[in-house]
Amino acid sequence: MDELLARVRAGYRRIEPRAAYEAAQGGQALLVDIRYAALREHDGLIPGALVVERNELEWRLDPQGSHRVPEATGHDLRVVVICNEGYASSLAAASLHRLGLHRATDLIGGFQAWRAAGLPVTP
């Protein structure tokens, strides 16, 4: 699995929590939380992040898809995928690249790194 993650991550530039926060605050990135419900309920939410279950991610973010969310405005959208610790999000970001979302990335360390950095979390 480590080899797969290294190969996937070599295809794009990952982002640190503080930089993701600033990009989202500046309207330059869409934060997408793919953690499952139990983790969100236990640890809280990132204010302003779009919650999309991992098994629906491609359906919801494909700008040409019939089931897309309103935020899926185009292939140029900068999406920052957030999982719990930064592993599943890497695979998810790679999947978004295959859909043509060439600016998709993931949060290094996931939600846990976000929280450890002292960034906003709501219960």
C-alpha angles and dihedrals in degrees: 000000000000090000092051092050092049091050093047094045092051087068096067144014114263122215134230120232097252092049091048091050092050093046091051092046090051093050091247098116140033113224112214119193111205097174115128120256097259092058092047090050092047100042104025136236137288106242111246095013117133110236112219121163111238093242090058099041099103093043093051100042102041101111090210096044124111091226097049123135118243089252091064092091102154149329090274092065113125105226122186109198116207126196127164101278107001103266108095089040091062091057090044092051090051089052090052089052088057088056089056098260090134095176095054115125139157137240115260107237093007125228092335091060090046091054093043089054089060094245120153119290127170123206 
